[in-house]
Amino acid sequence: MQDTATLARLIRELGQTEHWRADQLHDAQSQMLGRMLRFAHDNVPFYRQRLSGLTDAGGFSRPRELLAALPVLTRGELKAHADDLHSAHARAPQALKFTTSGSTGMPVTVAWDRAANVLVAAIVARYHRWWQSQPSARYATLSAVPTDAQGRGRELRGMAWYPGQPASDGVAADAAQPVRQQLDWLLREQPRYLMTYPTNARALLRAARERGASLESLERIDTFGETAVEGLEALAREVCGAQLADRYSAREVGMIALECPDGNGYRVQSESVLVELLDEADQPVSEGDSGRVVVTSLQNIAMPLIRYEIGDYAQAGTAPAGGMPHPVLHRIHGRRRNMFRLPDGDRLWPRFNSDDLASMAPVRQFQLVQKSLALLELKMVVDRAATAEEEAALERLVRQRLKGNYALALRYVEDIPRSAGGKYEDFRCEMAD
């Protein structure tokens, strides 16, 4: 009951802060940051040591300067010092524990106090309000669903749209099952909204197009957990006329940014997190430039994460005049491992539309893996083996997009599995930094 009242209050407050001026939101966020830094100094062993010597001469009264003086917290440090990053609130009976998917190869477990988790639910409610979701409509989710005793993905029914909301016409199934089975399930359920990973949405839409199946009940596809897929918006319009909407989050810090319906990028959820985009020298990047995503949680007192580098890159955007006061991320690029390494040490973001590959060869699913500067591997799930001419066309496309003097190995595989957390990557670099 207390959580329900808190959720309702937070939803109202989030509706109000959207109408603030940018300087009002900035000042309120600075106050939240000052409180979190002081709390971390007084209650969290890791930060008591890290902040030592930096808080003299009114450091807490200038929280943004104090923040900039702190080293970035890496994922390795989080894993190695997890216990020292906990406050006493992490041991409270109502504290929550989450383990990340491990898609980076380094899963971590984080603690959340209940109030911070309720704020995440309020931000999800904001997302649905922005996108004008109808609460009475059927909402389907295809993600990593816990398995039953036989190891099969379960089907869940009567799910609420977000914690704290009454149970509704929500259904969920496992995205790890074959795409054709997922499509059969969607056709039976006929949801108005679908939430799934971008790559899974692409596979479902392509399967529906190939079968000539109608997904006309779908009005919107909500994506999460991966970076946006090139060409997905056009594919969704072609197959079923659905909108696309994306949310950017991480288990460690909660909801980071929500895609804005006006098409102006992603709005950082400043009431919950402070986001910095930093270059390799830990300096802020300019508008239009891309940098490492570094996040400070402003609400989670069970395990404060301050200047935590989550491993993603994003491009700094510009907030349009007269709109909401929240900072804008123009584009979420993804993980550093999703960048192609060039011989001179530089990197670039590969941009591949699976329809490009499918138009040249019978490619159903693909993954490019950079093994070294001298070797790039193209894994393919195909309906049949490609001809020599088709293989040559695929190689020309890859070399056109990814310059370099490397051998390209084409590998035909039965399946390209998702990670334990359900995520999938079109490109990954396996070279050590």
HELIX and SHEET records of a PDB file:
HELIX    1   1 GLN A    2  THR A   17  1                                  16    
HELIX    2   2 ALA A   22  ASN A   43  1                                  22    
HELIX    3   3 PRO A   45  ARG A   50  1                                   6    
HELIX    4   4 GLY A   59  SER A   61  5                                   3    
HELIX    5   5 PRO A   63  ALA A   69  1                                   7    
HELIX    6   6 ARG A   75  ALA A   80  1                                   6    
HELIX    7   7 ASP A   83  LEU A   85  5                                   3    
HELIX    8   8 ALA A   88  ARG A   91  5                                   4    
HELIX    9   9 ARG A  114  TRP A  130  1                                  17    
HELIX   10  10 VAL A  179  GLU A  189  1                                  11    
HELIX   11  11 PRO A  198  ARG A  211  1                                  14    
HELIX   12  12 LEU A  232  CYS A  240  1                                   9    
HELIX   13  13 ARG A  336  ASN A  338  5                                   3    
HELIX   14  14 SER A  354  ALA A  358  1                                   5    
HELIX   15  15 ALA A  388  ARG A  401  1                                  14    
SHEET    1   A 2 LEU A  96  THR A  99  0                                        
SHEET    2   A 2 THR A 109  TRP A 112 -1                                        
SHEET    1   B12 LEU A 156  MET A 159  0                                        
SHEET    2   B12 GLY A 170  ASP A 174 -1                                        
SHEET    3   B12 TYR A 139  SER A 143  1                                        
SHEET    4   B12 TYR A 193  THR A 196  1                                        
SHEET    5   B12 ARG A 220  THR A 223  1                                        
SHEET    6   B12 GLN A 243  ALA A 250  1                                        
SHEET    7   B12 GLY A 254  GLU A 259 -1                                        
SHEET    8   B12 TYR A 266  VAL A 268 -1                                        
SHEET    9   B12 VAL A 328  ARG A 335 -1                                        
SHEET   10   B12 TYR A 308  ALA A 316 -1                                        
SHEET   11   B12 SER A 290  SER A 297 -1                                        
SHEET   12   B12 VAL A 273  LEU A 278 -1                                        
SHEET    1   C 2 PHE A 340  ARG A 341  0                                        
SHEET    2   C 2 ARG A 347  LEU A 348 -1                                        
SHEET    1   D 4 ALA A 407  TYR A 412  0                                        
SHEET    2   D 4 LEU A 375  VAL A 382  1                                        
SHEET    3   D 4 VAL A 363  SER A 372 -1                                        
SHEET    4   D 4 PHE A 427  CYS A 429  1                                        
END                                                                             
